[in-house]
Amino acid sequence: MASAADIPGLTPAEPDLPRLETIVTLCEQRVERAAVRLQRATAEHDDAATALESARAARDHWIANNDDPQMMMF
């Protein structure tokens, strides 16, 4: 993200307490939003892993309990 120092013609403002407090507040909010997204992503990952495990078990069960019709021709 570009800062005022990175944009030609703009000079960075001198830091002052209200500006720094605003930046801290915004950063805290960003961390909170990221934590919520991480929690949701972790739950989605866990659900997906459980579904994959269940699907593999169902497939393995089907393969074990159903003969291959082509093999029966021999």
C-alpha positions as CSV (number, residue, x, y, z in Angstrom):
1,M,0.0,0.0,0.0
2,A,1.4,3.4,-1.0
3,S,2.1,5.9,1.8
4,A,2.4,9.6,1.4
5,A,6.1,9.2,1.3
6,D,5.8,7.0,-1.8
7,I,3.7,9.5,-3.8
8,P,5.6,12.2,-5.6
9,G,4.5,15.7,-4.5
10,L,3.1,14.6,-1.2
11,T,5.0,15.1,2.0
12,P,4.3,12.8,4.9
13,A,2.5,14.5,7.8
14,E,4.3,14.8,11.1
15,P,2.9,12.1,13.5
16,D,0.8,13.4,16.3
17,L,-1.1,11.5,19.0
18,P,-4.6,11.7,17.5
19,R,-3.3,10.4,14.2
20,L,-1.4,7.6,15.8
21,E,-4.4,6.7,18.0
22,T,-6.5,6.5,14.9
23,I,-3.9,4.2,13.2
24,V,-3.8,2.0,16.3
25,T,-7.6,1.7,16.4
26,L,-7.8,0.8,12.7
27,C,-5.0,-1.8,13.1
28,E,-6.8,-3.3,16.0
29,Q,-10.0,-3.5,14.0
30,R,-8.1,-5.1,11.1
31,V,-6.7,-7.7,13.4
32,E,-10.1,-8.5,14.8
33,R,-11.6,-8.9,11.3
34,A,-8.7,-11.2,10.3
35,A,-9.2,-13.3,13.4
36,V,-12.9,-13.8,12.5
37,R,-12.0,-14.7,8.9
38,L,-9.3,-17.1,10.2
39,Q,-11.8,-18.8,12.5
40,R,-14.3,-19.2,9.7
41,A,-11.7,-20.5,7.3
42,T,-10.5,-23.0,10.0
43,A,-14.1,-24.3,10.5
44,E,-14.5,-24.6,6.7
45,H,-11.3,-26.5,6.4
46,D,-12.3,-28.9,9.2
47,D,-15.7,-29.4,7.6
48,A,-14.1,-30.1,4.2
49,A,-11.6,-32.6,5.7
50,T,-14.5,-34.4,7.5
51,A,-16.5,-34.6,4.3
52,L,-13.4,-35.9,2.4
53,E,-12.8,-38.6,5.0
54,S,-16.5,-39.6,4.9
55,A,-16.5,-39.7,1.1
56,R,-13.4,-41.9,1.0
57,A,-14.8,-44.3,3.6
58,A,-18.0,-44.6,1.6
59,R,-16.1,-45.2,-1.6
60,D,-13.8,-47.8,0.0
61,H,-16.9,-49.5,1.5
62,W,-18.6,-49.6,-1.9
63,I,-15.5,-51.0,-3.6
64,A,-15.1,-53.7,-0.9
65,N,-18.8,-54.8,-1.1
66,N,-19.5,-54.6,-4.9
67,D,-17.8,-56.9,-7.3
68,D,-16.4,-55.5,-10.5
69,P,-18.7,-56.9,-13.3
70,Q,-15.9,-57.0,-15.8
71,M,-13.9,-59.2,-13.5
72,M,-16.8,-61.7,-13.4
73,M,-16.5,-62.3,-17.1
74,F,-13.1,-64.0,-16.6
